Amino acid sequence: MEAGCRRRVMVVADPTQESAGALQYALSKAILENDELILFNVENPNSWRNTLTTFLRRPSRSSGSAAASIEAILGHADFLEEMKKACKLAKPKVRVHVEKVALIEGKEKASIILDHSKALGVDVLIIGQRRSLSTIILGYRRPGGSTRGTKPIDTAEYLIDKSSCTCVGVQKKGQNGGYLLNTKTHKNFWLLA
């Protein structure tokens, strides 16, 4: 890649372990010095997690380690600002900004992320992924299909399948265990930490 080229890398940011793992992967393996990092959050004002996060709030710990900083932010009330600080600590030359959008009633989170990644001209989309045996075996429900008797859409699988840019689903395996990555062309690709 030429020195002047700048990629737009978007990480789906939520107050979850999966999102923290995705951000750790992005900072350690995917982000280059000239890249622009977008922390993208779809706010759900009715989510029980927003209420729970407020009650479980704990102060962030100062640490030289970006991984420790990211882990510390999950219970923090303003996790997006804390994620941004962790990014600046790990990659000081990378331009980082936060994008927040509200969840639209009747629209799937995955569709909102996909629409905004296109509108922002994203080159690489990274999302934390929690895969269960049922997700692997049964796949995901496509938007527009009947919701009766089906499970909700798996956001990461949908984005991997439908995204026009490179999309990486990331599962962090233990503290130093590495990452299990999923893309359109590579499923369950193991990458050491």
C-alpha positions as CSV (number, residue, x, y, z in Angstrom):
1,M,0.0,0.0,0.0
2,E,1.3,3.5,-0.8
3,A,2.4,5.7,2.0
4,G,-0.3,8.3,1.3
5,C,-3.2,5.8,1.1
6,R,-5.6,5.9,4.0
7,R,-8.1,3.1,4.6
8,R,-11.3,3.6,6.6
9,V,-11.6,0.9,9.2
10,M,-14.8,0.6,11.2
11,V,-15.1,-1.4,14.4
12,V,-18.6,-2.1,15.7
13,A,-18.3,-0.8,19.3
14,D,-20.6,-2.1,22.1
15,P,-20.0,-2.5,25.8
16,T,-19.3,-6.3,25.3
17,Q,-16.4,-8.7,25.5
18,E,-16.9,-9.5,21.8
19,S,-16.5,-5.8,20.9
20,A,-13.4,-5.5,23.1
21,G,-11.9,-8.5,21.4
22,A,-12.6,-7.0,17.9
23,L,-11.0,-3.8,18.9
24,Q,-7.9,-5.6,20.3
25,Y,-7.6,-7.5,17.0
26,A,-8.0,-4.2,15.0
27,L,-5.4,-2.4,17.0
28,S,-2.8,-5.2,17.0
29,K,-3.3,-6.8,13.6
30,A,-5.4,-4.7,11.2
31,I,-4.8,-1.0,11.7
32,L,-2.0,0.7,9.8
33,E,-0.4,4.0,10.7
34,N,-2.2,6.0,7.9
35,D,-5.6,4.4,8.5
36,E,-8.6,6.1,9.9
37,L,-10.5,4.2,12.7
38,I,-14.2,4.7,13.2
39,L,-15.8,3.3,16.4
40,F,-19.4,2.7,15.3
41,N,-22.1,2.2,17.9
42,V,-25.8,1.5,17.3
43,E,-27.5,2.8,20.5
44,N,-30.6,0.9,21.7
45,P,-32.3,3.1,24.3
46,N,-34.5,0.3,25.4
47,S,-31.6,-2.2,26.0
48,W,-31.3,-3.7,29.4
49,R,-27.5,-3.6,29.0
50,N,-27.6,0.3,29.0
51,T,-29.2,0.2,32.4
52,L,-26.9,-2.6,33.6
53,T,-23.8,-0.8,32.4
54,T,-24.8,2.3,34.5
55,F,-25.1,0.2,37.6
56,L,-21.9,-1.8,37.0
57,R,-19.8,1.3,36.3
58,R,-16.3,1.2,37.5
59,P,-13.4,3.6,37.0
60,S,-11.0,2.9,34.2
61,R,-7.5,1.8,35.2
62,S,-4.5,3.6,33.7
63,S,-2.3,1.0,32.1
64,G,0.4,1.0,29.5
65,S,-1.3,-2.0,27.9
66,A,-4.0,-1.2,25.3
67,A,-5.5,-4.7,26.0
68,A,-5.8,-4.0,29.7
69,S,-7.3,-0.6,28.9
70,I,-9.9,-2.1,26.6
71,E,-10.9,-4.7,29.1
72,A,-11.3,-2.0,31.8
73,I,-13.8,0.1,29.8
74,L,-16.5,-2.5,29.5
75,G,-18.2,-1.4,32.7
76,H,-17.5,2.3,32.2
77,A,-20.5,4.5,31.6
78,D,-19.0,6.3,28.5
79,F,-17.3,3.2,27.0
80,L,-17.0,4.9,23.6
81,E,-14.8,7.7,24.9
82,E,-12.7,5.1,26.8
83,M,-12.4,3.0,23.7
84,K,-11.2,6.1,21.8
85,K,-8.6,6.8,24.5
86,A,-7.4,3.2,24.4
87,C,-7.0,3.5,20.6
88,K,-4.9,6.7,20.9
89,L,-2.7,5.0,23.5
90,A,-2.1,2.0,21.3
91,K,-1.9,3.8,17.9
92,P,-1.2,7.5,18.5
93,K,-0.8,8.4,14.8
94,V,-4.1,6.9,13.8
95,R,-7.1,9.2,13.4
96,V,-9.9,7.9,15.6
97,H,-13.5,9.1,15.8
98,V,-16.8,7.9,17.1
99,E,-20.0,7.5,15.2
100,K,-23.3,6.9,17.1
101,V,-26.7,6.2,15.6
102,A,-29.9,5.2,17.3
103,L,-31.5,1.9,16.6
104,I,-34.5,2.4,14.4
105,E,-37.6,0.6,15.4
106,G,-38.4,-2.2,12.9
107,K,-34.9,-2.1,11.4
108,E,-32.3,-4.7,12.2
109,K,-29.0,-3.5,13.8
110,A,-27.1,-5.3,11.0
111,S,-28.9,-3.4,8.3
112,I,-28.1,-0.1,10.0
113,I,-24.4,-1.0,10.3
114,L,-24.3,-2.1,6.7
115,D,-26.0,1.1,5.4
116,H,-23.6,3.3,7.4
117,S,-20.5,1.4,6.4
118,K,-21.4,2.1,2.8
119,A,-22.3,5.8,3.4
120,L,-19.0,6.3,5.2
121,G,-16.9,4.6,2.5
122,V,-15.5,2.0,4.9
123,D,-12.8,-0.3,3.5
124,V,-12.6,-2.8,6.4
125,L,-15.5,-3.6,8.8
126,I,-14.6,-5.5,12.0
127,I,-17.2,-6.9,14.4
128,G,-16.9,-9.0,17.5
129,Q,-18.6,-12.3,17.0
130,R,-20.1,-14.8,19.5
131,R,-20.7,-18.1,17.7
132,S,-22.7,-20.8,19.2
133,L,-23.2,-24.3,17.9
134,S,-26.8,-23.4,16.8
135,T,-25.5,-20.4,14.8
136,I,-23.0,-22.6,13.0
137,I,-25.5,-25.3,12.2
138,L,-28.6,-23.3,11.6
139,G,-27.2,-20.1,10.1
140,Y,-29.0,-16.8,10.5
141,R,-32.5,-15.4,9.8
142,R,-32.5,-13.0,6.8
143,P,-34.2,-9.6,7.2
144,G,-37.6,-9.5,5.6
145,G,-38.3,-13.1,6.5
146,S,-40.9,-14.2,9.0
147,T,-39.9,-13.7,12.6
148,R,-42.3,-16.4,13.9
149,G,-40.5,-19.4,15.1
150,T,-37.0,-18.2,14.1
151,K,-34.2,-16.8,16.1
152,P,-32.9,-13.2,15.6
153,I,-30.4,-12.3,12.9
154,D,-26.8,-13.0,13.7
155,T,-25.3,-9.5,13.1
156,A,-21.8,-10.6,12.3
157,E,-22.8,-13.4,9.9
158,Y,-25.1,-11.1,8.1
159,L,-22.4,-8.4,7.7
160,I,-19.8,-10.9,6.5
161,D,-22.3,-12.2,3.9
162,K,-23.7,-8.9,2.7
163,S,-20.9,-6.3,3.1
164,S,-19.3,-5.0,-0.1
165,C,-16.1,-4.2,1.8
166,T,-13.9,-6.6,3.6
167,C,-15.7,-7.7,6.8
168,V,-14.0,-9.7,9.6
169,G,-15.9,-11.4,12.4
170,V,-13.6,-11.7,15.4
171,Q,-13.7,-14.1,18.3
172,K,-11.0,-13.5,20.9
173,K,-9.8,-16.8,22.4
174,G,-8.5,-16.3,25.9
175,Q,-6.0,-13.6,27.2
176,N,-3.1,-14.8,24.9
177,G,-4.9,-17.4,22.9
178,G,-5.3,-15.6,19.6
179,Y,-8.3,-14.9,17.4
180,L,-10.7,-17.0,15.4
181,L,-11.6,-15.0,12.3
182,N,-14.4,-15.3,9.8
183,T,-14.7,-13.6,6.4
184,K,-16.6,-14.4,3.2
185,T,-13.6,-16.5,2.0
186,H,-12.2,-17.8,5.2
187,K,-14.2,-19.5,7.9
188,N,-12.8,-20.3,11.4
189,F,-9.3,-19.0,10.5
190,W,-7.1,-19.2,13.5
191,L,-4.6,-16.3,14.1
192,L,-2.2,-16.4,17.1
193,A,-2.1,-13.3,19.3
